[in-house]
Amino acid sequence: MAILLGEISDGRIDAEQAWFWTREWQAREREADDDRAAGRGTRYEGDEEFLAALDERTKPLDADA
C-alpha cells in the first residue's frame, strides 16, 4: 500500500483511479485474463442479445410457473 500511496503523491497514478492498482483488484484482473485465455466467457453480437441473456439469467425462479 505504501508504494501505491507514493505513486499517487508523485502524480504517477491519478488518485481517482487508485482502486485499479490495489493488490486485490489486480488479482481479479489476472483471474479475468485467465478466464478469457481459457475460453470461459460468452461473446454477444450486440446490446440486444446481451440484455436478453441478462434478463433470462436474472428472472425470478418462479417466473415460468
C-alpha positions as a Python dict, from the first residue, in 0.01 Angstrom:
ca = {
    (1, 'M'): (0, 0, 0),
    (2, 'A'): (287, 237, 74),
    (3, 'I'): (414, 203, -283),
    (4, 'L'): (68, 286, -415),
    (5, 'L'): (46, 593, -192),
    (6, 'G'): (387, 705, -316),
    (7, 'E'): (278, 666, -679),
    (8, 'I'): (-33, 875, -607),
    (9, 'S'): (154, 1151, -422),
    (10, 'D'): (415, 1165, -701),
    (11, 'G'): (133, 1212, -954),
    (12, 'R'): (210, 892, -1147),
    (13, 'I'): (-129, 745, -1057),
    (14, 'D'): (-445, 955, -1056),
    (15, 'A'): (-599, 932, -708),
    (16, 'E'): (-939, 877, -871),
    (17, 'Q'): (-801, 563, -1042),
    (18, 'A'): (-601, 422, -750),
    (19, 'W'): (-858, 146, -682),
    (20, 'F'): (-747, -20, -1006),
    (21, 'W'): (-392, -61, -878),
    (22, 'T'): (-474, -222, -545),
    (23, 'R'): (-338, -574, -491),
    (24, 'E'): (-694, -714, -468),
    (25, 'W'): (-812, -553, -790),
    (26, 'Q'): (-506, -665, -981),
    (27, 'A'): (-563, -1024, -861),
    (28, 'R'): (-916, -1008, -1006),
    (29, 'E'): (-777, -866, -1331),
    (30, 'R'): (-542, -1166, -1356),
    (31, 'E'): (-837, -1401, -1290),
    (32, 'A'): (-1032, -1236, -1572),
    (33, 'D'): (-733, -1266, -1806),
    (34, 'D'): (-702, -1636, -1719),
    (35, 'D'): (-1074, -1694, -1780),
    (36, 'R'): (-1056, -1523, -2117),
    (37, 'A'): (-746, -1720, -2221),
    (38, 'A'): (-920, -2046, -2121),
    (39, 'G'): (-1231, -1957, -2323),
    (40, 'R'): (-1453, -1917, -2018),
    (41, 'G'): (-1693, -1646, -2121),
    (42, 'T'): (-1969, -1555, -2359),
    (43, 'R'): (-1947, -1315, -2651),
    (44, 'Y'): (-2260, -1129, -2756),
    (45, 'E'): (-2310, -984, -3100),
    (46, 'G'): (-2483, -675, -2969),
    (47, 'D'): (-2661, -495, -2690),
    (48, 'E'): (-2997, -657, -2756),
    (49, 'E'): (-2854, -1010, -2737),
    (50, 'F'): (-2665, -929, -2419),
    (51, 'L'): (-2967, -769, -2249),
    (52, 'A'): (-3192, -1062, -2344),
    (53, 'A'): (-2941, -1307, -2192),
    (54, 'L'): (-2913, -1092, -1880),
    (55, 'D'): (-3292, -1079, -1844),
    (56, 'E'): (-3309, -1457, -1879),
    (57, 'R'): (-3042, -1511, -1614),
    (58, 'T'): (-3193, -1269, -1362),
    (59, 'K'): (-3561, -1351, -1384),
    (60, 'P'): (-3721, -1494, -1067),
    (61, 'L'): (-3712, -1874, -1031),
    (62, 'D'): (-4091, -1894, -1036),
    (63, 'A'): (-4133, -1673, -1345),
    (64, 'D'): (-4212, -1975, -1565),
    (65, 'A'): (-4465, -2124, -1321),
}
